[in-house]
Amino acid sequence: MEWRDQGILLSTRRHGETSAIIEMFTPEQGRHMGVVRGGTSRKIAPILQPGAQLDVAWRARLEDHIGSFTVEPVRSRAAAAMGDRMTLAGLNAVTALLSFCLPEREPHAALYRRTEALLD
């Protein structure tokens, strides 16, 4: 199984020594998790910030597996929010609410479009 889409990074957490598990929100796949190999490296870690717009490719042997992501940055929203505490707090609140409320692997294209407009 594999797919490619563009989406908003909701959260990141370490997995083992060098990998990271990321949670993405995409218009076609909904909230989806996967492993990024080398996700804690100096090259990739700065890209994996909540709110970042990423082009992702997901691949797994079976659809039910967590799978792995390859990521390409499209645009960063955290850099712009760093100067203003309220903007950063809003960005973190939106990504945390989406992570908590959305069912996994269920598309919500209209909500995605509105979320993208809000974060921009």
C-alpha positions, 0 to 999 in steps of 0.5 A: 500500500502506498499514497502521496499527498500534501498535508499539515503536520499535527505532532511529532514524537521520538521513536527509537534512537533516530526515527520519529513518529509523525501525525499528519492531516491530509485532505484525502487521507485524514489524520494519519500516522507514520514513521520518518526514518532519520526524523531526529537528524539535524537535516529533518528535525527542523522541518518536522514542526507542528503546523508545517505544510509537508508533501508526504509519501506513505508506504506500508506492507499492509493498510493497517500497519503504521507505515513509513513517511518520506517528507518534503517541506512545502512551507513552515508556519512555526517560523512566522509564529515564533515572533508572537506568543499568541500566534504560536499558542493558536497554532499549537491549540489548532494542531492539538485539537485536530490530533485529539478530535479527528478519527484516524484515516478518515478524510475530511476535505472541507475541514482540511481546507478551512484549517489550512486557511486558518493557519495561513 
